[in-house]
Amino acid sequence: MKVAVIGAGTMGSGIAQAFAQCDAVETVYLCDIKQEFADGGKSKIEKNLGRLVKKEKMTQEAADAIVAKVKTGLNTIATDPDLVVEAALEVMDIKKACFKELQENIVKNPDCIYASNTSSLSITEIGAGLKTPIIGMHFFNPAPVMKLIEVISGANTPKETTEKVIEISKTLGKTPVQVNEAPGFVVNRILIPLINEGIFVYSEGISDIEGIDTAMKLGCNHPMGPLELGDYVGLDIVLAIMDVLYNETKDSKYRACGLLRKMVRAGHLGVKSGIGFYKYNEDRTKTPV
Ligand code: 3HC
């Protein structure tokens, strides 16, 4: 199977790694709007696999073979994939334009499946007006590790496409959960308001950053507290999802916390910008701000 991943950011490179690690996949096209962005995504994969080699969980030969499957370039290299997974910016017009360009000018395989990794946008709207309807294939960060894939059918997604994507998800070693289209699907509908509530709790002075994260880690057995997880997901992504939930439902329970909006406006996005609720150091340690 050949897979094209569109967008080589955190999610795109993680998704590309998950596919490249699968024996059934021979080639992964990792594409972005600039060659250097695509190459940057491949470097992240090499780094991640390097850590596994260092921990003696993988041989150097196996890591090299996985990296060799990943071909980087602009979208135009993706001429013959069996599956496209779009992980571009969470902007409706960008996603729509991406699929249109791929379907009309680039992909020659008439049976190719087109999937979006959108975290909350409407699959039906992304796919509207396209020759081939799309499906949601929602991975979780870090994509090579997290076991879940939400498989989201839009209004026009054929049943056979859903069945094939469920099969592909299982081949990848993931657990697919079928979800009907709704803002935020299942996980982000529940998780993102939880992170937003953690930010309200902090902004109301109920506890400090570490206190809130420790409380939720030890009180609920969550692997990360809400503020740490917000930084990890990206506070811009958290805000974008809160705004989708609010705008689609007009329900005030999805009101984004003012502090979250302020931090995003200040460029304090979490791990990817080096600062959010914590400050991130070169050696991967962090300290609360
Ligand atoms: N890429 C690849 N592998 C990674 C990785 C990454 N970015 N980060 C960690 N790993 C691997 C490690 O190599 C290690 O593998 P090993 O067990 O084979 O040695 C394993 O994951 C565990 O990592 P660590 O020992 O370094 O650290 P932890 O045990 O603390 O686990 C974690 C790290 C898996 C990130 C864990 O803290 C966790 O599960 N956190 C919560 C993640 C979560 O909730 N994600 C969902 C976010 S919501 C989302 O993505 C949806 C989107 O639409 C917003």
Residues whose N, C-alpha, C, O or C-beta is under 5 A from the ligand:
A	BS01	3HC	N48 K57 S119 F139 F140 N141 P142 P144 V145 P223 M224 V233
